[in-house]
Amino acid sequence: MTIKECYEAMGENYNEVLTRLQLEKLIVKYALKFLDDPNYGMLVEAWKEKDYEAAYRASHTLKGICSNLGFSKLGSMSANLADALKENKIEQAEAIFPEIEGIYSNMISVLTEFQKTL
């Protein structure tokens, strides 16, 4: 699997991130670093604890990381969650959170498979 195929498997736009990072080796480097990024875990933990302020911070940070890496689906949903939490719209946030879990799970699965090919 190539990094381009990895992005395609995640439903993301490889060419968009290539325009930003300009080198495939940088895309590979940073995409794989995402596997170790703690923000999703922090979001899940804060969510379980109903610490919506910490969940806001984690989702906001996750949004930024995803934007830089071209992970638009997770970035968009993280932004929606951050906005809902910022406005204290907990019911709306509760509807968004499962979507984030699904997108994240798929991304991690694809990235892990890609990592195995290196």
Buried (B, 14 or more C-beta within 10 A) or exposed (E): BEBBBBBBBBEBEBEEBBEEBEEBEEBBEBBBEBEEBEBBEBBBBBBEEEBBEBBBBBBBBBBBBBBBBBBBBBBBBBBBBBBBBBEEEEEBBEEBBEBBBEBBEBBBEBBEEBBEEE
